[in-house]
Every structure is written in C-alpha cells, then in structure tokens.
C-alpha cells in the first residue's frame, strides 16, 4: 500500500489515473503513484510490517483533502479525507 494526499475534489481523477497507468512499465519505479499535479504528498509503496514517517505542513486553505492508496485496484475502497 501507499499513502497519497490529494488536492480537494481530485480523488476520482487521480484514482482513475492510477488504474490507467497500472500497466505502464514505469509504475513500479514510481511506487504506483501516478504522475499528477493533484498529488500533494505520497509515501513509497509499503510492504507488510514496513513503515515510513512523513512530515508535511497541512495546507493553510480550508478544505477536504482526500487521501488514497493508488496501488492498482485499491483506490475505490482505500481512501479517506483530511479536513483542514
């Protein structure tokens, strides 16, 4: 799994992009994070019992910032929201 924070309103766009680029040979090297200017922060792909610490300053603009796993097939069920 990975952890990707997005700009408000971009969950479906980035999720669909993640699915569309899943067959791209470069996807594994990008940790299955699709190329998009809607992505604010992304972890690497994590395996069981693996972890990664991320530091990030939340946006100053109020809004609902979705987060999602962009590994192929995961985005439709593995998502949530950060409220600022």
Backbone torsions as a table, in degrees:
resi	resn	phi	psi	omega
1	UNK	NA	159.6	170.6
2	UNK	-132.8	174.6	-178.3
3	UNK	-132.4	116.8	-174.1
4	UNK	-128.8	123.7	176.6
5	UNK	-98.9	136.2	-172.8
6	UNK	-119.5	164.7	171.7
7	UNK	-69.4	150.3	179.6
8	UNK	-53.3	139.3	175.8
9	UNK	78.4	9.0	-173.6
10	UNK	-111.3	9.3	-176.3
11	UNK	-57.4	-52.8	-176.9
12	UNK	-65.2	-42.6	179.9
13	UNK	-59.1	-48.7	-178.8
14	UNK	-71.4	-37.9	176.7
15	UNK	-60.7	-46.2	177.5
16	UNK	-63.9	-38.2	177.7
17	UNK	-64.4	-40.2	178.0
18	UNK	-60.6	-43.0	178.7
19	UNK	-66.3	-41.7	-177.6
20	UNK	-66.9	-31.3	-177.6
21	UNK	-95.4	3.8	-177.6
22	UNK	-59.9	-32.0	-179.3
23	UNK	-85.6	-5.5	178.6
24	UNK	-67.2	126.8	-179.9
25	UNK	-58.4	-19.7	179.8
26	UNK	-84.5	-10.8	-177.0
27	UNK	-56.0	-47.0	178.9
28	UNK	-60.2	-37.3	-180.0
29	UNK	-71.4	-21.8	175.6
30	UNK	-91.6	7.2	-179.2
31	UNK	62.8	27.7	-178.7
32	UNK	62.1	23.9	173.2
33	UNK	-94.9	115.8	-177.3
34	UNK	-70.9	152.5	177.0
35	UNK	-70.9	118.9	180.0
36	UNK	-161.1	140.5	175.1
37	UNK	-79.3	0.0	177.7
38	UNK	-86.2	-7.5	-178.3
39	UNK	-89.9	124.8	-179.4
40	UNK	-96.7	-32.5	-177.7
41	UNK	-157.4	142.0	178.6
42	UNK	-146.5	138.1	173.1
43	UNK	-86.0	173.2	170.7
44	UNK	-82.3	172.5	176.5
45	UNK	-72.0	127.2	-175.9
46	UNK	-109.0	138.1	177.7
47	UNK	-96.9	169.1	179.5
48	UNK	-52.6	136.5	-179.9
49	UNK	65.9	11.8	176.2
50	UNK	-94.1	156.8	178.1
51	UNK	-147.3	163.4	176.0
52	UNK	-149.4	133.9	176.7
53	UNK	-94.8	128.5	178.7
54	UNK	-115.8	135.8	173.1
55	UNK	-114.6	135.1	-174.4
56	UNK	-160.0	139.4	174.1
57	UNK	-91.0	121.4	179.1
58	UNK	-60.7	148.7	179.1
59	UNK	-59.8	149.9	177.3
60	UNK	-81.9	-17.9	179.7
61	UNK	-82.8	125.8	178.5
62	UNK	-62.7	144.3	178.3
63	UNK	167.5	178.7	177.3
64	UNK	-107.2	111.9	-176.8
65	UNK	-102.8	110.0	-179.0
66	UNK	-71.2	149.9	168.4
67	UNK	-125.8	153.3	-168.7
68	UNK	-158.5	156.2	167.4
69	UNK	-96.4	121.3	-177.3
70	UNK	-97.2	11.0	173.4
71	UNK	-62.0	140.2	-175.2
72	UNK	-50.8	128.7	177.8
73	UNK	86.6	-4.6	-174.2
74	UNK	-97.1	-27.9	-166.7
75	UNK	-61.4	-30.8	-177.0
76	UNK	-68.8	-22.2	-178.3
77	UNK	-116.9	-21.3	-175.4
78	UNK	-109.7	81.6	179.2
79	UNK	-153.4	162.1	178.9
80	UNK	-159.3	-162.7	-176.6
81	UNK	-145.6	142.2	172.5
82	UNK	-105.5	120.2	179.9
83	UNK	-96.3	123.0	179.1
84	UNK	-113.1	NA	NA
